[in-house]
Amino acid sequence: METGNKVNKIEQAGVHVHKASHVNAPIIEEYPVTLECEMKSWDDETGILVGKIVAMQADEKVLTDGHIDLDKLQPIIFDISTSTYRTIGPVVGQAFHDGLALKK
């Protein structure tokens, strides 16, 4: 609830950082997954930012068979329509598979 211009949020949060390997940004060491991204474009009118992931680091504790497991990670998302933070729920179907039953 403070601006970074007035408060050192990293220090206040008590986390530890080091410089990212591929981009000019900090890596927060306590985060189980970090994506290093480059900005490709920004549209002032729509506020849409397009980026490219150039590197990823993930703690072994959130991986299953070498892939990020959302059940283990339990990521939080921001729901702008209700101004709330939510968790991502369980799997409800298989992409590119479940719809095959409807195909004529």
Contacts in CASP RR format, 6 or more apart in sequence:
PFRMAT RR
TARGET T0000
AUTHOR 0000-0000-0000
METHOD contacts of the structure
MODEL  1
METGNKVNKIEQAGVHVHKASHVNAPIIEEYPVTLECEMKSWDDETGILV
GKIVAMQADEKVLTDGHIDLDKLQPIIFDISTSTYRTIGPVVGQAFHDGL
ALKK
2 9 0 8 1.000
2 12 0 8 1.000
10 17 0 8 1.000
10 26 0 8 1.000
10 28 0 8 1.000
15 28 0 8 1.000
15 29 0 8 1.000
15 30 0 8 1.000
16 28 0 8 1.000
16 29 0 8 1.000
16 30 0 8 1.000
17 26 0 8 1.000
17 27 0 8 1.000
17 28 0 8 1.000
17 29 0 8 1.000
18 26 0 8 1.000
18 27 0 8 1.000
18 29 0 8 1.000
19 25 0 8 1.000
19 26 0 8 1.000
19 27 0 8 1.000
20 26 0 8 1.000
20 27 0 8 1.000
20 34 0 8 1.000
20 36 0 8 1.000
20 55 0 8 1.000
21 36 0 8 1.000
21 55 0 8 1.000
22 36 0 8 1.000
22 54 0 8 1.000
22 55 0 8 1.000
23 36 0 8 1.000
23 37 0 8 1.000
23 38 0 8 1.000
23 54 0 8 1.000
23 55 0 8 1.000
25 36 0 8 1.000
27 34 0 8 1.000
27 36 0 8 1.000
27 57 0 8 1.000
28 34 0 8 1.000
32 58 0 8 1.000
32 59 0 8 1.000
32 61 0 8 1.000
32 62 0 8 1.000
32 73 0 8 1.000
33 56 0 8 1.000
33 57 0 8 1.000
33 58 0 8 1.000
33 59 0 8 1.000
33 62 0 8 1.000
33 68 0 8 1.000
33 73 0 8 1.000
34 56 0 8 1.000
34 57 0 8 1.000
34 58 0 8 1.000
35 53 0 8 1.000
35 55 0 8 1.000
35 56 0 8 1.000
36 53 0 8 1.000
36 54 0 8 1.000
36 55 0 8 1.000
36 56 0 8 1.000
37 51 0 8 1.000
37 52 0 8 1.000
37 53 0 8 1.000
37 54 0 8 1.000
38 51 0 8 1.000
38 52 0 8 1.000
38 54 0 8 1.000
39 49 0 8 1.000
39 50 0 8 1.000
39 51 0 8 1.000
40 50 0 8 1.000
40 51 0 8 1.000
40 52 0 8 1.000
41 49 0 8 1.000
41 50 0 8 1.000
41 51 0 8 1.000
42 48 0 8 1.000
42 49 0 8 1.000
42 50 0 8 1.000
43 49 0 8 1.000
58 68 0 8 1.000
61 72 0 8 1.000
62 68 0 8 1.000
62 69 0 8 1.000
62 72 0 8 1.000
62 73 0 8 1.000
63 69 0 8 1.000
63 72 0 8 1.000
64 72 0 8 1.000
70 88 0 8 1.000
70 89 0 8 1.000
71 90 0 8 1.000
74 87 0 8 1.000
74 88 0 8 1.000
75 87 0 8 1.000
75 88 0 8 1.000
76 85 0 8 1.000
76 86 0 8 1.000
76 87 0 8 1.000
77 85 0 8 1.000
77 86 0 8 1.000
77 87 0 8 1.000
77 88 0 8 1.000
78 84 0 8 1.000
78 85 0 8 1.000
78 86 0 8 1.000
79 85 0 8 1.000
79 86 0 8 1.000
END
